[in-house]
Every structure is written in structure tokens, then in C-alpha cells.
Amino acid sequence: MAHQIILFVLFLVCSFLPGIVGGRFMPDAWYASLQKPSFNPPGWVFAPVWTLLYLLMGISAWLVWKRGGWAGTGLALGVFAVHLVVNGMWTWFFFGLHRPDLAMANVVVMWGMIVAIIILFARHSVPAAILMIPYLAWVSFACVLNLYVWILNRPV
């Protein structure tokens, strides 16, 4: 039981790492100067949404591990781990490098990885796959938002 609790906490911590690392690159004067679409949410929305999503991701990954252990879920959890790196890179591309174009390519890759994760997780735990659906929905919205910001601010 203690082993499961420790791993649960580990999965949660790992899921929050992209947000912790991404926190180094916050919206700045450059971001404030960008043209944004009318459906751009207010800044205060992002922290609670991402907190909930990272929590759901950690629970989801733990449920997969709990069902099959490390040996039985290696591919699913491996893709999940790589996707956490891709997730964290978006903030660096967008806010760190001020490159909505690179961020757009990144978020498209991330979207595809989330779809793959949902499929892989469903093989081990349907509830785990379902917990990833809000994340897919938010990243789908992020794709559209990123695209609009990129288009609205491209040099002419």
C-alpha cells in the first residue's frame, strides 16, 4: 500500500513538471503586445485549468501503472513521459523564444501524442483514458488559439 501511495505521488509530481518548468517563461510585454482573438481567455483561467489537467494526467498515468505495472505498460507510460517533455517545450517556444510558429508545430505534435496516449491507456484502463479527454479538449482549443495568435501577428 505504501508503495502505491509513493508511486501515486511520483506520478503526480512528474505530471506537474512541465508546468513547473514552464513557469520560468511567463507572459511578458511581448505577449501583452500581441493581437489575440476575441475568444482568448483571460489570463487567470490558465493556472486553474492546467492545475486540474496535470492532476488528471497524473491520476491517469498512475491508474495505467496500477493495472499493468512497469513491464506491462512500458509503451504507454513511455509515450506519456516523452509527451511531458513536449508539453513543457511549448511554453519555452511561445513565451521564452517568442515563436508562435514553433509553438504551433509543438502543440500539433502534443495533440497527436495525447491521442496516442488515450488509445494506449485505454488498453490498460478505460477510466485512465477517459481522464485524458479533458486534456485533449483543452489542447485542441490551445491549437486553435495558438494558430490565431500566430496568424494575427505574422509579419506582413
PyRosetta script that sets phi, psi and omega in degrees:
from pyrosetta import init, pose_from_sequence

init()
pose = pose_from_sequence("MAHQIILFVLFLVCSFLPGIVGGRFMPDAWYASLQKPSFNPPGWVFAPVWTLLYLLMGISAWLVWKRGGWAGTGLALGVFAVHLVVNGMWTWFFFGLHRPDLAMANVVVMWGMIVAIIILFARHSVPAAILMIPYLAWVSFACVLNLYVWILNRPV")
pose.set_psi(1, -45.6)
pose.set_omega(1, 179.1)
pose.set_phi(2, -61.6)
pose.set_psi(2, -37.0)
pose.set_omega(2, 178.1)
pose.set_phi(3, -60.6)
pose.set_psi(3, -42.7)
pose.set_omega(3, 179.7)
pose.set_phi(4, -66.3)
pose.set_psi(4, -39.2)
pose.set_omega(4, 179.7)
pose.set_phi(5, -66.2)
pose.set_psi(5, -43.1)
pose.set_omega(5, 178.6)
pose.set_phi(6, -61.0)
pose.set_psi(6, -45.0)
pose.set_omega(6, 179.8)
pose.set_phi(7, -69.1)
pose.set_psi(7, -33.6)
pose.set_omega(7, 175.2)
pose.set_phi(8, -59.5)
pose.set_psi(8, -48.2)
pose.set_omega(8, 178.7)
pose.set_phi(9, -63.0)
pose.set_psi(9, -40.8)
pose.set_omega(9, 178.2)
pose.set_phi(10, -61.0)
pose.set_psi(10, -44.2)
pose.set_omega(10, 177.8)
pose.set_phi(11, -62.8)
pose.set_psi(11, -39.4)
pose.set_omega(11, 177.6)
pose.set_phi(12, -64.2)
pose.set_psi(12, -47.4)
pose.set_omega(12, -179.7)
pose.set_phi(13, -59.6)
pose.set_psi(13, -46.3)
pose.set_omega(13, 179.5)
pose.set_phi(14, -61.5)
pose.set_psi(14, -38.4)
pose.set_omega(14, -179.6)
pose.set_phi(15, -68.0)
pose.set_psi(15, -29.5)
pose.set_omega(15, 179.3)
pose.set_phi(16, -84.8)
pose.set_psi(16, -11.1)
pose.set_omega(16, -177.2)
pose.set_phi(17, -56.6)
pose.set_psi(17, -43.4)
pose.set_omega(17, 178.6)
pose.set_phi(18, -58.3)
pose.set_psi(18, -38.2)
pose.set_omega(18, 178.2)
pose.set_phi(19, -68.8)
pose.set_psi(19, -37.9)
pose.set_omega(19, 179.0)
pose.set_phi(20, -67.0)
pose.set_psi(20, -47.3)
pose.set_omega(20, 178.6)
pose.set_phi(21, -66.0)
pose.set_psi(21, -44.6)
pose.set_omega(21, -179.7)
pose.set_phi(22, -63.1)
pose.set_psi(22, -22.8)
pose.set_omega(22, 178.4)
pose.set_phi(23, -62.1)
pose.set_psi(23, -14.5)
pose.set_omega(23, 176.0)
pose.set_phi(24, -72.2)
pose.set_psi(24, -20.1)
pose.set_omega(24, -177.0)
pose.set_phi(25, -118.4)
pose.set_psi(25, 92.5)
pose.set_omega(25, -175.4)
pose.set_phi(26, -101.2)
pose.set_psi(26, 160.7)
pose.set_omega(26, 174.4)
pose.set_phi(27, -56.0)
pose.set_psi(27, 138.2)
pose.set_omega(27, -176.1)
pose.set_phi(28, -132.3)
pose.set_psi(28, -164.2)
pose.set_omega(28, -179.6)
pose.set_phi(29, -60.9)
pose.set_psi(29, -35.9)
pose.set_omega(29, 177.8)
pose.set_phi(30, -59.6)
pose.set_psi(30, -48.3)
pose.set_omega(30, -179.8)
pose.set_phi(31, -62.9)
pose.set_psi(31, -42.1)
pose.set_omega(31, -179.7)
pose.set_phi(32, -60.9)
pose.set_psi(32, -30.1)
pose.set_omega(32, -177.8)
pose.set_phi(33, -81.7)
pose.set_psi(33, -11.4)
pose.set_omega(33, -177.1)
pose.set_phi(34, -72.2)
pose.set_psi(34, 147.3)
pose.set_omega(34, 168.5)
pose.set_phi(35, -77.6)
pose.set_psi(35, 135.1)
pose.set_omega(35, -178.5)
pose.set_phi(36, -126.3)
pose.set_psi(36, 151.9)
pose.set_omega(36, 178.6)
pose.set_phi(37, -69.0)
pose.set_psi(37, 161.6)
pose.set_omega(37, -177.6)
pose.set_phi(38, -62.8)
pose.set_psi(38, -23.4)
pose.set_omega(38, -178.4)
pose.set_phi(39, -91.2)
pose.set_psi(39, 9.5)
pose.set_omega(39, 177.2)
pose.set_phi(40, -65.3)
pose.set_psi(40, 122.0)
pose.set_omega(40, -178.6)
pose.set_phi(41, -68.5)
pose.set_psi(41, 156.9)
pose.set_omega(41, 174.0)
pose.set_phi(42, -64.7)
pose.set_psi(42, 152.3)
pose.set_omega(42, -175.5)
pose.set_phi(43, -54.9)
pose.set_psi(43, -33.6)
pose.set_omega(43, -175.7)
pose.set_phi(44, -66.6)
pose.set_psi(44, -16.9)
pose.set_omega(44, -177.5)
pose.set_phi(45, -70.5)
pose.set_psi(45, -34.0)
pose.set_omega(45, -169.0)
pose.set_phi(46, -65.5)
pose.set_psi(46, -43.9)
pose.set_omega(46, -177.5)
pose.set_phi(47, -61.9)
pose.set_psi(47, -49.0)
pose.set_omega(47, 179.3)
pose.set_phi(48, -66.5)
pose.set_psi(48, -35.9)
pose.set_omega(48, 179.3)
pose.set_phi(49, -64.5)
pose.set_psi(49, -49.2)
pose.set_omega(49, -179.0)
pose.set_phi(50, -65.8)
pose.set_psi(50, -34.7)
pose.set_omega(50, 176.8)
pose.set_phi(51, -60.3)
pose.set_psi(51, -46.7)
pose.set_omega(51, 178.7)
pose.set_phi(52, -63.5)
pose.set_psi(52, -43.5)
pose.set_omega(52, -178.6)
pose.set_phi(53, -64.6)
pose.set_psi(53, -43.6)
pose.set_omega(53, 178.1)
pose.set_phi(54, -63.0)
pose.set_psi(54, -38.0)
pose.set_omega(54, 176.9)
pose.set_phi(55, -62.1)
pose.set_psi(55, -48.2)
pose.set_omega(55, 179.1)
pose.set_phi(56, -62.5)
pose.set_psi(56, -38.9)
pose.set_omega(56, 178.8)
pose.set_phi(57, -62.9)
pose.set_psi(57, -43.8)
pose.set_omega(57, 179.9)
pose.set_phi(58, -63.8)
pose.set_psi(58, -43.2)
pose.set_omega(58, 177.7)
pose.set_phi(59, -62.6)
pose.set_psi(59, -43.8)
pose.set_omega(59, -179.0)
pose.set_phi(60, -59.4)
pose.set_psi(60, -49.3)
pose.set_omega(60, -179.7)
pose.set_phi(61, -62.6)
pose.set_psi(61, -39.6)
pose.set_omega(61, 179.0)
pose.set_phi(62, -63.6)
pose.set_psi(62, -41.3)
pose.set_omega(62, 178.1)
pose.set_phi(63, -60.7)
pose.set_psi(63, -38.8)
pose.set_omega(63, 177.9)
pose.set_phi(64, -65.0)
pose.set_psi(64, -48.7)
pose.set_omega(64, 179.4)
pose.set_phi(65, -59.1)
pose.set_psi(65, -44.0)
pose.set_omega(65, -177.5)
pose.set_phi(66, -59.6)
pose.set_psi(66, -34.2)
pose.set_omega(66, -178.8)
pose.set_phi(67, -74.6)
pose.set_psi(67, -37.8)
pose.set_omega(67, -172.2)
pose.set_phi(68, -127.6)
pose.set_psi(68, 0.2)
pose.set_omega(68, -177.3)
pose.set_phi(69, 66.7)
pose.set_psi(69, -176.8)
pose.set_omega(69, -178.0)
pose.set_phi(70, -68.4)
pose.set_psi(70, -43.3)
pose.set_omega(70, -175.1)
pose.set_phi(71, -66.6)
pose.set_psi(71, -39.4)
pose.set_omega(71, -175.7)
pose.set_phi(72, -81.2)
pose.set_psi(72, -13.9)
pose.set_omega(72, -174.4)
pose.set_phi(73, -125.1)
pose.set_psi(73, 19.1)
pose.set_omega(73, -174.7)
pose.set_phi(74, -55.1)
pose.set_psi(74, -46.4)
pose.set_omega(74, -178.7)
pose.set_phi(75, -65.1)
pose.set_psi(75, -48.8)
pose.set_omega(75, -178.2)
pose.set_phi(76, -60.3)
pose.set_psi(76, -47.8)
pose.set_omega(76, -178.3)
pose.set_phi(77, -73.4)
pose.set_psi(77, -28.5)
pose.set_omega(77, 175.4)
pose.set_phi(78, -65.9)
pose.set_psi(78, -46.0)
pose.set_omega(78, 177.0)
pose.set_phi(79, -63.0)
pose.set_psi(79, -40.7)
pose.set_omega(79, 177.7)
pose.set_phi(80, -58.9)
pose.set_psi(80, -45.5)
pose.set_omega(80, -179.2)
pose.set_phi(81, -63.5)
pose.set_psi(81, -44.9)
pose.set_omega(81, 179.3)
pose.set_phi(82, -63.2)
pose.set_psi(82, -39.3)
pose.set_omega(82, -179.3)
pose.set_phi(83, -64.0)
pose.set_psi(83, -30.3)
pose.set_omega(83, 176.9)
pose.set_phi(84, -62.5)
pose.set_psi(84, -36.8)
pose.set_omega(84, 176.4)
pose.set_phi(85, -65.2)
pose.set_psi(85, -46.6)
pose.set_omega(85, 179.1)
pose.set_phi(86, -60.4)
pose.set_psi(86, -41.6)
pose.set_omega(86, 177.8)
pose.set_phi(87, -57.9)
pose.set_psi(87, -48.5)
pose.set_omega(87, -179.0)
pose.set_phi(88, -65.9)
pose.set_psi(88, -27.6)
pose.set_omega(88, -178.8)
pose.set_phi(89, -69.7)
pose.set_psi(89, -28.0)
pose.set_omega(89, -178.2)
pose.set_phi(90, -57.0)
pose.set_psi(90, -46.8)
pose.set_omega(90, -178.0)
pose.set_phi(91, -61.8)
pose.set_psi(91, -39.2)
pose.set_omega(91, 178.3)
pose.set_phi(92, -64.8)
pose.set_psi(92, -46.9)
pose.set_omega(92, 178.7)
pose.set_phi(93, -60.1)
pose.set_psi(93, -49.3)
pose.set_omega(93, -172.8)
pose.set_phi(94, -75.7)
pose.set_psi(94, -59.4)
pose.set_omega(94, -174.8)
pose.set_phi(95, -86.6)
pose.set_psi(95, -32.2)
pose.set_omega(95, -178.7)
pose.set_phi(96, -78.0)
pose.set_psi(96, -51.5)
pose.set_omega(96, -177.5)
pose.set_phi(97, -93.1)
pose.set_psi(97, -10.1)
pose.set_omega(97, -176.6)
pose.set_phi(98, 58.3)
pose.set_psi(98, 46.7)
pose.set_omega(98, -177.1)
pose.set_phi(99, -124.7)
pose.set_psi(99, 81.8)
pose.set_omega(99, 177.3)
pose.set_phi(100, -59.5)
pose.set_psi(100, -25.8)
pose.set_omega(100, 178.1)
pose.set_phi(101, -67.0)
pose.set_psi(101, -47.1)
pose.set_omega(101, 177.3)
pose.set_phi(102, -66.5)
pose.set_psi(102, -38.7)
pose.set_omega(102, 177.7)
pose.set_phi(103, -62.5)
pose.set_psi(103, -36.7)
pose.set_omega(103, 178.9)
pose.set_phi(104, -64.0)
pose.set_psi(104, -46.7)
pose.set_omega(104, 177.9)
pose.set_phi(105, -60.6)
pose.set_psi(105, -41.3)
pose.set_omega(105, -179.7)
pose.set_phi(106, -62.9)
pose.set_psi(106, -45.0)
pose.set_omega(106, -176.3)
pose.set_phi(107, -69.5)
pose.set_psi(107, -29.1)
pose.set_omega(107, 175.7)
pose.set_phi(108, -67.9)
pose.set_psi(108, -42.6)
pose.set_omega(108, 176.4)
pose.set_phi(109, -62.5)
pose.set_psi(109, -43.9)
pose.set_omega(109, -180.0)
pose.set_phi(110, -61.2)
pose.set_psi(110, -42.6)
pose.set_omega(110, 178.6)
pose.set_phi(111, -58.0)
pose.set_psi(111, -46.6)
pose.set_omega(111, 178.7)
pose.set_phi(112, -62.4)
pose.set_psi(112, -38.4)
pose.set_omega(112, 178.5)
pose.set_phi(113, -66.6)
pose.set_psi(113, -38.2)
pose.set_omega(113, 178.8)
pose.set_phi(114, -63.9)
pose.set_psi(114, -41.6)
pose.set_omega(114, 176.2)
pose.set_phi(115, -59.5)
pose.set_psi(115, -45.7)
pose.set_omega(115, 178.7)
pose.set_phi(116, -61.8)
pose.set_psi(116, -40.9)
pose.set_omega(116, 179.3)
pose.set_phi(117, -62.8)
pose.set_psi(117, -43.6)
pose.set_omega(117, 179.3)
pose.set_phi(118, -59.6)
pose.set_psi(118, -44.0)
pose.set_omega(118, 178.9)
pose.set_phi(119, -64.1)
pose.set_psi(119, -46.2)
pose.set_omega(119, -179.2)
pose.set_phi(120, -66.6)
pose.set_psi(120, -41.4)
pose.set_omega(120, 179.9)
pose.set_phi(121, -65.3)
pose.set_psi(121, -37.1)
pose.set_omega(121, -178.4)
pose.set_phi(122, -60.9)
pose.set_psi(122, -27.7)
pose.set_omega(122, 177.6)
pose.set_phi(123, -66.2)
pose.set_psi(123, -23.9)
pose.set_omega(123, -177.4)
pose.set_phi(124, -107.3)
pose.set_psi(124, -36.6)
pose.set_omega(124, -175.3)
pose.set_phi(125, -158.2)
pose.set_psi(125, 111.1)
pose.set_omega(125, 177.8)
pose.set_phi(126, -62.0)
pose.set_psi(126, -43.0)
pose.set_omega(126, 176.6)
pose.set_phi(127, -58.0)
pose.set_psi(127, -37.2)
pose.set_omega(127, 178.2)
pose.set_phi(128, -62.9)
pose.set_psi(128, -42.3)
pose.set_omega(128, 178.6)
pose.set_phi(129, -64.5)
pose.set_psi(129, -42.1)
pose.set_omega(129, -179.5)
pose.set_phi(130, -63.0)
pose.set_psi(130, -38.1)
pose.set_omega(130, 179.0)
pose.set_phi(131, -63.9)
pose.set_psi(131, -19.2)
pose.set_omega(131, 179.0)
pose.set_phi(132, -86.4)
pose.set_psi(132, -12.1)
pose.set_omega(132, -176.2)
pose.set_phi(133, -65.4)
pose.set_psi(133, -41.2)
pose.set_omega(133, 175.9)
pose.set_phi(134, -60.1)
pose.set_psi(134, -35.1)
pose.set_omega(134, 177.4)
pose.set_phi(135, -64.0)
pose.set_psi(135, -45.2)
pose.set_omega(135, 177.3)
pose.set_phi(136, -60.7)
pose.set_psi(136, -42.0)
pose.set_omega(136, 179.5)
pose.set_phi(137, -62.5)
pose.set_psi(137, -44.7)
pose.set_omega(137, -179.4)
pose.set_phi(138, -66.0)
pose.set_psi(138, -42.5)
pose.set_omega(138, 179.7)
pose.set_phi(139, -68.9)
pose.set_psi(139, -30.4)
pose.set_omega(139, 173.1)
pose.set_phi(140, -61.9)
pose.set_psi(140, -45.7)
pose.set_omega(140, 176.2)
pose.set_phi(141, -62.5)
pose.set_psi(141, -41.7)
pose.set_omega(141, 179.4)
pose.set_phi(142, -61.7)
pose.set_psi(142, -36.6)
pose.set_omega(142, 176.6)
pose.set_phi(143, -59.4)
pose.set_psi(143, -48.6)
pose.set_omega(143, -179.2)
pose.set_phi(144, -63.9)
pose.set_psi(144, -45.6)
pose.set_omega(144, 180.0)
pose.set_phi(145, -61.0)
pose.set_psi(145, -47.1)
pose.set_omega(145, 179.2)
pose.set_phi(146, -60.1)
pose.set_psi(146, -43.4)
pose.set_omega(146, 179.6)
pose.set_phi(147, -60.3)
pose.set_psi(147, -47.2)
pose.set_omega(147, 179.5)
pose.set_phi(148, -61.9)
pose.set_psi(148, -44.3)
pose.set_omega(148, 179.2)
pose.set_phi(149, -61.7)
pose.set_psi(149, -42.0)
pose.set_omega(149, 179.0)
pose.set_phi(150, -62.6)
pose.set_psi(150, -48.7)
pose.set_omega(150, -177.9)
pose.set_phi(151, -65.0)
pose.set_psi(151, -44.7)
pose.set_omega(151, -177.2)
pose.set_phi(152, -66.3)
pose.set_psi(152, -19.4)
pose.set_omega(152, -174.2)
pose.set_phi(153, -119.2)
pose.set_psi(153, 12.1)
pose.set_omega(153, 177.5)
pose.set_phi(154, -70.4)
pose.set_psi(154, 143.5)
pose.set_omega(154, 175.3)
pose.set_phi(155, -63.7)
pose.set_psi(155, 143.0)
pose.set_omega(155, -177.7)
pose.set_phi(156, -91.7)
pose.dump_pdb("model.pdb")
